[in-house]
Amino acid sequence: MKTSRLLFACLALIVVIAVACATPTGTVPTGAPSTASSKPPAASPPGSAVCPITAPGGRPKLTICPEALKPLADLLKSYGLNVEDVNTTKTATYALFQSGSIVLMTAPLKKPAGDLNSSNGAIIGVLQAMRALPLSGKQELPNDVYLVGVKQGLIFFVSNTNRFSPSLKADLRTMTRNVTDPETIITIKDICYSWQTTQVCTLPSPTDALTPDESKDMKERVSATIQELVNAKLVSSDDLNASGAIPDVEGSAAVDKRQASALIVPIKNYPQNTNGNQPPTATTLLGGAKVILPIDVGKLVPAGTYAVKAQSSDSGSFYSIDKTTVINLPAKFIQVRGPSTPAESPMAIIVGIHFWLCFWEC
């Protein structure tokens, strides 16, 4: 099957969740989500504070606090930047389903990054680690706020107190659209920063930072969501990619509680009715969604389990499992992740720029 190079970016709602290139499909345990409490590792300043804002369009969202960047002012200056060059309003956030369970946050710059091959290196964005984040080998980033940079092809992280050069090769990707305003995304496997036609992806992976109990809870939630959709005959058991699912923070309730409000599960295979430049046709299945807290951005999406389908290049729909509710939402056809070799399978992606549920590029 021909791999689609540009697919659907959907649904004005769940902070851009993009079904985009993911890891191979895996299996998950069956059963209902665990009810056991699983508290994340304790966070400590300066990497623990977050700032809720009202973004353009009236959308509530969580951001990295501008105050948290002030200790990095001298470091930014050494790279020809200042605190105001970090676009905290475009913060992307990865959180779990317990109150106060933010794992990490990323923010892009307001302007294109400098020369990635320079001897001094170039800053590409900011990472706020709300807990220790594993890198390669036994290395990890402690809870802190970091500038993320590239120096001669390798990633580095630098804070007011620490510098980490973990010998991570920058995953350089080429965007087929021109990203005029730099962006950041969070996937199950990495974080990425994009500007113009360049995208750089790197560890840490948010899923690698979860405790065993948190990982078990996430897998059980994904499995239960898929089973509900199968039981409702909205999907078949082979339609969805369990290993590509991701939680997302969207809506005022989630922002207030500092937790995820929805779990997005992408389809397993790219739609066959696309040719790389066309969005999926009407009623094409794009994935499933488990809404934990009601989402009040534009139209209200109540708590519940939904199949997500395309309707056109600028609209999509959430179908409830009781088949009594269809929620039509604005959509956008857009690339959010550059292609890789070999091609990745569909995954859900957090994009902190619009309130879109985006489906993907590979």
N, C-alpha and C positions, 0 to 999 in steps of 0.2 A: 504494500500500500504506500502510495506517495505521502510523504510527510508534509503536512501543511506548514508553511513558513510564517503565515500571519493569520491568526484566528480571532476569536470573538472576545471583545472586552465588554463585559456585560454589567449591568444592573446598578443603577444609582442607589447605592445603599451600602453594602458592606465594604468599607474602605477598600478600595480596590483589592479585591481578591481575584487573583488572576489564575485561571487554570493555565499553567504554563509548564513547560518542560520539567519533568520530575524524575525521581528515581524509579527503578523498576517496581512493579506492583508486588506487594507482599501480602501475607495473611495476618489476621489479627484474631485474638480470642473472641469467642462469642459471649453474649450475656449483656446485662444492663450495666451502665456506668457504675463504677465503684462509689460507694457512699462514704468510704473511709476518708478521714481528713488527711491531707498531705500538704503540710506547710512548706513553702519554698525556703531555701536557705536564707537566713537573716541578712538583710542588706544594711549597709552603713554609709554615712555621708562620704564623699559628695555624690555618689551615684544613685542615691535613693529617691531624690525629689523629682516630681513630675509636675507639669503645669497644664491644667485644663484650659482650653480656649474655645471660643466660638469662631470657627473658620468661615471663610466666605460662603454665602448661601445659608448661614445659620446653623451649620453642622457643628455639634460639639465634638471635640477630639482632645486627646492627650498629646502633649509635646514635651520635648526636652526643655527645661527651663533656661531662658537666656542667662539668668544669674549663674547657672552651673558652668557657663562658658567663660565667665570673667577670669577665673584662675588660669585659663589657657591663653589669655590675651598676648603675653610675650611670645609664647610658642607660635601662635598664629602670625604674629608680626614677623617672626623669622622666616616665614614662608610667604611673605608679602600679602598677608590677609589680616582681617580684624574680626572681632566678635560679630559684627553686623553682617559679615559675609556668610554666616551660617544661617540657612533657612529653616529655623525651628518650626515654622508653621507647616512644613511638609514632613514632619516627623512620622515615621512608621513605627508601630508598636506591636510586639509579640507578648501576649499575656495568656494565662490559663483561665480556668473557670471558677477559681476561688477569689474572693475579694482580696485586692492588693497583691495579685500574683503576676505582676509584670516581670518578664525575664530580661528583655533588652529593648532598646529603642535606637533608631538610626535617623539621621537628618543629613540632607545634602547641602552643598554650598549653593549660593545664589548665582554663581558664575562658573564657567567651565574651569576645570582643574588645570594646573600648569603642566609643564613638560614632565611626563612620567619617566623619562630617561635621564633626567638631570642628575648631577652628582649629589645635589642636596635633597632630591626627592620632591614630591608634590603631594599636598593634602587633597583628598577626594571627598571627605565627609566626616561626620561625627558618629561615634558609637557610645551609647550609655549602657554600661553593663550593670544590671540590677542585682546580679549575683556573679559568682565566678563562672566564666565561660571557657570551656575547653577549646584548645587550639590543636595543633598537631602534636603527636607524641603525648608526653605528660605535661606539656605546657598549658597554662590557662591564664586568662585575663582576670585579675581581681576586680571586684566591684569598684567602678570608677567611671569617669567620663573621659573618652579618648578621641584624639584626632586620628583618623585613619589615613594612611598615606601609602604611596608607591615610590620606591627608589630602585631604579635599575631593574625593574621587573619583579621586585619582591615587595610584599606587604609589610608595613610596620604600624604599630600602635603606640601613641605617645600621650601621656597625661601630664598633669602638673608634677607628679611624683615618680612616674615610672615610664620606661621606654621598653617596648617589646619588639624584637625583630626575629620572628619565629621561623624564618626561612620558608615562608609560604609564598609560592609563586602566584602572582596576580592572575586571576582567570579573566583574561581580556576577551571581550565579545564585541561584535560590531552590530550596532542597531541599524535597521533599514529605514527608520524614520529619524528625523532630526529632532533631538530632545533640546528644544530651545531653552527651557527652564529646567535645570538639573533636578533629578529625581532620585529616590532611593526605594528599594524594595527589600522585603524579607521573605525568604522561602524556607522550606523545611530543612534545607541543606546549607544555606549560606546567606550572606547579606550582599547587596549590590548597590552601586552608585552609577548613575548614568548622566551623560551630558553630550550634546551634539550627537555624533554617531558612535561614541565610545561608551562602553559599559565595563565596569570592573567588579567582579564578584570575588568573595573571599570567605573563609571561616571567620567567625564562629558560626556553627549551626545551632539554632535555638533548641532543636530537639535533642542535641547532644548534651545540653545543659540541664535537662530534666532529671529529677530523681527517679529511681525505679518505680516508686508509687505513682508519681505523676505520669510516667510513660504508660504504666498499666491502665490508669484512669483514662488517658487519651485514647488508647487502643480500644478499650471497652466502649467509649462514647462513639467512636467511629463505627465499630461493629454494630452497635445498637441502632445507629442512624441508618445504616445500609439495610439492616434487617427490617426496619419499619417501612422503608421505601419498597422493599421487595414484597412484604406482606400486603402493601396497598396496591401492588401490581403497577407501580409507577416506573420501576426499573426492574431489570433482571439481575440475578446474583453476580453476573460477570460484567455489568455495565460500569461499575465505579472502581476507582483506584484508591483503595484504603490507605496505602502508604503515601499518597500525595495530599492528604487532608491537612488543614491548618486552622487554628482558632483565630478569631479576629475581634477587635474592640470596636464596636460601632453603636452609636446611640447614647442618649444622655444617661440612661441607667448604667451602662457599662463604664462610661467615663466617670460617673460618681463613685462606682465601686472599684475602679481601677482593675477591671477584669475583662475577659472575653465575653462577648454576647452571642457569638455564633460560631459554629463549626462548619466549614465548607469542605465537601468531598468532591473532587473532580471526576470526570469520566475516565475510563481506563484507556480508551483509544480515541485518537482524533477523529472528528466527523469525516465520513467518506464523501460528503457532498460539498467539500470545499476544494479549491484549486490553489490555495496559497494566497490569493488576493481577494477572495470573496468571503463574507461572513457565512456562517451556517444558515441553512434555510429554516423557515418557520417550523416550530415544534421540535427542532433538533435538541436532544438531551445534552446539557452541558455539565450537569453535576447534581449534587444534593446539598441541602443545607439544614442544619439543626439550629434553630434560633432559641437560645436559652433565656435571654432577656429581650423584651420587646424593643424593636428598633424604630425610632421616631425621626428618621431623616426623610423629609418629603412625605411620602405615604408611610403609614404605620404598618410594620410587619410584626404581627403578634408572635409570641413564643409558639413553637411548633416545628414540625418536620416537613420539608418541602422538596419537591423535584424542581430543578431549575432548567428552563428551556429557552432557547432563542425564539424570538418572534420576527425580528428584522435587524438591520444594521444599527438601528437606534432604539430598540426596545427588546425586553425579555420578560419572562414571567416566572413567578413562584407558584407552584401548584401544591396545595395542602394535601396531606395523606388521606384526609377524610373526603377529599374531592368536592368540598363545598366552597372553597376559596381559591381564586386565581388573582394574584397581585401583579399587575403590570407595572414595570419600572423602566425608566430611561436606560439606555445602554450606549456603549461606545465601542467602536471597532478600532483597536489600537494595539500596537506592539509594546510590551512592557519588559520583555526579557530577550536578550540576544540569543541567536542559535548557537548550538555547540555540536561538536563531533566527538562521539556518536550522538545522535539526537536523543533528547530526553523524553520520558513519558509525561503525560499531563500531570500537573500538580497545581495546588492552590497557592496563591502568592498575595502577600500583604503589600499594598502600595499606598503610602500615606499622602496622596496628593488630591484626589477627588473622592467623592463618595460613589465610587463605581465598584461593582463586583465584576472584575475584569477577567476575561478569558482570552487567551494567551498568544504567545508567539513561540514558535520553535522552528 
